[in-house]
Amino acid sequence: MSNVLEVKNIEKYYGNKSNLTKAIAGITFNVGKGEFVGIMGASGSGKTTLLNCISTIDRVTAGQIIINNQDITKLKGNKLNKFRREELGFIFQDFNLLDTLTSYENIALALTIQKVNPHEIDKRVNEVAEQLEIKEILDKYPYQISGGQKQRVASARAIITNPKIVLADEPTGALDSKSARQLLETFENLNQKLGATILMVTHDAFTASYADRIIFIKDGKIFNELIKGEDTRKQFFEKIIEVQTLLGGDLNDVI
C-alpha cells in the first residue's frame, strides 16, 4: 500500500522560551492510500493542532508532512493555496456551507473556482449527489435542510475535486445520533466503495469505531494505536473505550 500521507517527527511550539507550550512533541505516522484513520485524544492533547498542521491551516515548528510525495511544510503563498484547493478535502463540524448558495452550488464551488467546464461540473455534482443520496436537495439552501443533509453536502463538496486525502474535524459533533450514524455510513461508503483516504479527528468512541485504525494522542505524542483488523465494530468500540480509560478520559464524553 502506497502512502498518501507521511508525518515525520513533527513538532509544534507556541509562545517563547520563557513560556513555551509544546502542542506537538515529535509525532510520526503514515496513512496509506484508501485508509480510514481516526485521531483521538483528550482536550488539549494536540490532536486538533496535528490536524491543523496536516491541513496547512497551521505550520509546524519542525519536521515534515508529505502528502502525495510533496513536502507541504515547504509550500507558501499561491503554491500552498493551490495545493490546499486541489489536493485536500475538508469536512468541518459546523459544515461551513455558504448560506447564499444552494446545495448544488456549494458542491460545485470548488470546481467553478478551478474553471472546470460547466458540463463536467454538472456531471460530477450529480454523480456525487447520487452516491451520497442527496440529489433531491440539490436545489435547496442550507437553511432548508437538516443537519445530517448539510454534512452530506459538505462531504460531497470535500470529495468533488478527487482530493488525495479528506480531512474531517469532529464531523459528527453537531449531529444527533441518527444523523451521525448516517454520516458515518456515508464515510464508510466513501472509503470502501470509492477508495477515499480519510483522516478524522474525533473525541467520540462510536464515531471512531468506523475507522480502520485509531491513533491516540496524549501530551503532544502518540500514546497508542489500534487496528480494527477482523474485529466487529462492537469489538473495536470496546477496545477504543479501554484505551480511553488508560488515557484518563471521561467516558461520559466518549460513549
C-alpha positions, 0 to 999 in steps of 0.5 A, spaced: 500 500 500 502 506 497 502 512 502 498 518 501 500 521 507 507 521 511 508 525 518 515 525 520 517 527 527 513 533 527 513 538 532 509 544 534 511 550 539 507 556 541 509 562 545 517 563 547 522 560 551 520 563 557 513 560 556 513 555 551 507 550 550 509 544 546 502 542 542 506 537 538 512 533 541 515 529 535 509 525 532 510 520 526 505 516 522 503 514 515 496 513 512 496 509 506 492 510 500 484 508 501 485 508 509 480 510 514 484 513 520 481 516 526 485 521 531 483 521 538 485 524 544 483 528 550 482 536 550 488 539 549 492 533 547 494 536 540 490 532 536 486 538 533 493 542 532 496 535 528 490 536 524 491 543 523 498 542 521 496 536 516 491 541 513 496 547 512 491 551 516 497 551 521 505 550 520 509 546 524 515 548 528 519 542 525 519 536 521 515 534 515 508 532 512 508 529 505 502 528 502 502 525 495 510 525 495 510 533 496 513 536 502 507 541 504 511 544 510 515 547 504 509 550 500 507 558 501 503 563 498 499 561 491 503 554 491 500 552 498 493 555 496 493 551 490 495 545 493 490 546 499 484 547 493 486 541 489 489 536 493 485 536 500 478 535 502 475 538 508 469 536 512 468 541 518 463 540 524 459 546 523 459 544 515 461 551 513 456 551 507 455 558 504 448 560 506 447 564 499 448 558 495 444 552 494 446 545 495 448 544 488 452 550 488 456 549 494 458 542 491 460 545 485 464 551 488 470 548 488 470 546 481 467 553 478 473 556 482 478 551 478 474 553 471 472 546 470 467 546 464 460 547 466 458 540 463 463 536 467 461 540 473 454 538 472 456 531 471 460 530 477 455 534 482 450 529 480 454 523 480 456 525 487 449 527 489 447 520 487 452 516 491 451 520 497 443 520 496 442 527 496 440 529 489 433 531 491 436 537 495 440 539 490 436 545 489 435 547 496 439 552 501 442 550 507 437 553 511 432 548 508 435 542 510 437 538 516 443 537 519 445 530 517 443 533 509 448 539 510 454 534 512 452 530 506 453 536 502 459 538 505 462 531 504 460 531 497 463 538 496 470 535 500 470 529 495 468 533 488 475 535 486 478 527 487 482 530 493 488 525 495 486 525 502 479 528 506 480 531 512 474 531 517 474 535 524 469 532 529 464 531 523 459 528 527 459 533 533 453 537 531 449 531 529 444 527 533 445 520 533 441 518 527 444 523 523 451 521 525 450 514 524 448 516 517 454 520 516 458 515 518 455 510 513 456 515 508 464 515 510 464 508 510 461 508 503 466 513 501 472 509 503 470 502 501 466 503 495 470 509 492 477 508 495 477 515 499 483 516 504 480 519 510 483 522 516 478 524 522 479 527 528 474 525 533 473 525 541 467 520 540 468 512 541 462 510 536 464 515 531 471 512 531 469 505 531 468 506 523 475 507 522 480 502 520 485 504 525 485 509 531 491 513 533 491 516 540 494 522 542 496 524 549 501 530 551 503 532 544 505 524 542 502 518 540 500 514 546 497 508 542 494 505 536 489 500 534 487 496 528 480 494 527 483 488 523 477 482 523 474 485 529 466 487 529 465 494 530 462 492 537 469 489 538 473 495 536 468 500 540 470 496 546 477 496 545 477 504 543 473 505 550 479 501 554 484 505 551 480 511 553 480 509 560 488 508 560 488 515 557 484 518 563 478 520 559 471 521 561 467 516 558 461 520 559 464 524 553 466 518 549 460 513 549 
